[in-house]
């Protein structure tokens, strides 16, 4: 069963630093497909997506995932935050430790 990840919508502050971070723990080598469900600007259908542990010898590539999202043209916005933990940015002035 594929796990679902949704961090909610986390926006940056006026000075560009996110007050919170969303962290996930990668515990296997299976591909995990991620997209941005932000409806304003159609982020996902414009290509804002990623994959963790892509299998490069498979036809299931990031480019194919992005093409499918663009062709579908609709977003699915999860109803709950899931698949990780959200908390205060541990070092907001310097990025991650």
For each residue, the residues with C-beta under 8 A, 3 or more apart:
1:
2: 32
3: 32 83
4: 78 82 83
5: 24 32 34 82 83 84
6: 37 78 80 81 82 83
7: 10 22 81 84 86
8: 22 81 86
9: 38
10: 7 18 20 22 86
11: 18
12: 16 17 18
13: 16 17 18 19
14:
15:
16: 12 13
17: 12 13 89 92 93
18: 10 11 12 13 21 89 92
19: 13 88 89 92
20: 10 86 87 88 89
21: 18 86 87 88 89 90 96
22: 7 8 10 84 85 86
23: 84 85 86 87
24: 5 83 84
25: 84
26: 32 52 53
27:
28: 53
29: 53
30: 53
31: 51 52 53 54 55 60
32: 2 3 5 26 51 52 53
33: 49 50 51 65
34: 5 49 50 51 52
35: 43 44 48 49 50 65 69
36: 43 44 48 49
37: 6 43 44 75 76 77 78
38: 9 41 43 44 48
39: 42 75 77
40:
41: 38 46
42: 39 45 46 75
43: 35 36 37 38 46 48
44: 35 36 37 38 47 48 49 69 75
45: 42 69 70 72 73 74 75
46: 41 42 43 70
47: 44 66 69 70
48: 35 36 38 43 44
49: 33 34 35 36 44 62 65 66 69
50: 33 34 35 62
51: 31 32 33 34 54 62 65
52: 26 31 32 34
53: 26 28 29 30 31 32
54: 31 51 58 61 62
55: 31 58 60
56: 61
57:
58: 54 55 61
59: 64
60: 31 55 64 65
61: 54 56 58 64 65
62: 49 50 51 54 65 66
63: 66 67
64: 59 60 61 67 68
65: 33 35 49 51 60 61 62 68 69
66: 47 49 62 63 69 70
67: 63 64 70 71
68: 64 65 71 72
69: 35 44 45 47 49 65 66 72
70: 45 46 47 66 67 73
71: 67 68
72: 45 68 69
73: 45 70
74: 45
75: 37 39 42 44 45
76: 37
77: 37 39
78: 4 6 37 81 82
79:
80: 6
81: 6 7 8 78 86
82: 4 5 6 78
83: 3 4 5 6 24
84: 5 7 22 23 24 25
85: 22 23
86: 7 8 10 20 21 22 23 81
87: 20 21 23
88: 19 20 21
89: 17 18 19 20 21 92
90: 21 96 97
91: 94 95 96 97
92: 17 18 19 89
93: 17
94: 91 97
95: 91
96: 21 90 91
97: 90 91 94
